[in-house]
């Protein structure tokens, strides 16, 4: 897997995951919405940690600053 996520992209995903966590723990979201957003937040964190987004690959998107080919 080649990295295809830049620093800004990773930061945005982490911030969104933290916002979802805050909304969940303050009971702002619950039920099915909380489950769906929680799963999405977990995916955001995991893709940020490995710097690879599987949805970017088929479309050729690369937000990494040093584009290696």
C-alpha positions in Angstrom: 0.0 0.0 0.0 1.4 3.4 -1.0 0.5 6.3 1.2 -2.2 8.5 -0.4 -3.1 10.8 2.5 -1.4 14.0 3.4 -1.1 15.6 6.8 -4.0 18.0 6.4 -6.3 15.1 5.3 -5.2 13.0 8.3 -5.7 16.0 10.7 -9.2 16.7 9.4 -10.2 13.0 9.8 -8.9 12.9 13.4 -10.7 16.1 14.3 -14.0 14.7 12.9 -13.5 11.5 14.9 -13.0 13.5 18.1 -16.1 15.6 17.4 -18.1 12.4 17.0 -16.7 11.0 20.2 -17.5 14.2 22.1 -21.1 14.2 20.7 -21.5 10.6 21.8 -20.2 11.0 25.3 -22.3 14.2 25.9 -25.4 12.2 24.8 -26.0 14.6 21.9 -26.2 11.6 19.5 -27.6 8.2 20.3 -29.1 5.1 18.7 -28.5 4.2 15.1 -27.0 7.6 14.3 -24.4 7.1 17.1 -23.5 3.6 15.8 -23.1 4.8 12.2 -21.1 7.9 13.1 -19.0 5.9 15.5 -18.1 3.3 12.9 -17.2 6.1 10.5 -15.1 7.7 13.2 -13.2 4.5 13.7 -12.6 4.2 10.0 -11.3 7.8 9.9 -8.9 7.1 12.7 -7.6 3.8 11.2 -7.1 5.3 7.8 -5.3 8.3 9.4 -2.9 6.0 11.3 -1.9 4.0 8.2 -2.0 7.0 5.8 -4.0 5.1 3.2 -7.6 5.6 2.1 -9.0 2.7 0.1 -11.6 4.9 -1.5 -8.9 7.2 -2.9 -7.1 4.4 -4.8 -9.7 3.7 -7.6 -10.0 7.4 -8.3 -6.3 8.1 -8.3 -6.6 10.7 -5.5 -3.4 11.4 -3.6 -3.2 14.2 -1.0 0.3 13.2 0.1 2.7 16.0 -0.4 5.6 13.9 -1.7 3.8 12.0 -4.5 5.7 8.8 -5.0 4.9 6.6 -8.0 
